[in-house]
Amino acid sequence: MNQAELQTLVEKTSHDFFGLPFQHEAVFNPRLRTTGGRYHLKSHNLDFNLRILEAFGLEEFLGVIKHELCHYHLHLSDAGFQHKDKEFKQLLTAVGGSRFVKSLSKPQAVKKKLLYKCQGCSQVIYRQRKVNTQKYVCGQCRGKLVYIEIQ
């Protein structure tokens, strides 16, 4: 999808779902990393993240367009356009926009925990980093620590 197709899609979505014209500029912004789109308060232009369209398809991207158009139309009509405002939440639900965009980041691996046991009081100690058992002792009884396993 290019800039002209995006502009046409945003104008059509605005007319179909809001019944109001979109009279400003909609562009793809390659610098957006963690957000699906952005509404500019001063210029009233909309920026969109192309990676959302590529990763999740047109349906998810239309949800982002509706979300940004909610900001746009509410701001121009002097109503509550912020995420916390009641008007914004009601309009977003009415048009079927997405409240949050799916994450583009890769899921992080679960960190392994190291298991130590005190020889004195048998307290179990979990750590993410290795502990030098020659240097450190149990904080409760000052007993010697023994490495058990990785979980």
Secondary structure as GFF3:
##gff-version 3
##sequence-region A 1 151
A	DSSP	alpha_helix	3	13	.	.	.	ID=ss1
A	DSSP	pi_helix	14	18	.	.	.	ID=ss2
A	DSSP	beta_strand	26	28	.	.	.	ID=ss3
A	DSSP	beta_strand	37	39	.	.	.	ID=ss4
A	DSSP	beta_strand	46	48	.	.	.	ID=ss5
A	DSSP	alpha_helix	50	56	.	.	.	ID=ss6
A	DSSP	alpha_helix	58	76	.	.	.	ID=ss7
A	DSSP	alpha_helix	86	95	.	.	.	ID=ss8
A	DSSP	beta_strand	114	118	.	.	.	ID=ss9
A	DSSP	beta_strand	124	127	.	.	.	ID=ss10
A	DSSP	beta_strand	145	150	.	.	.	ID=ss11
###
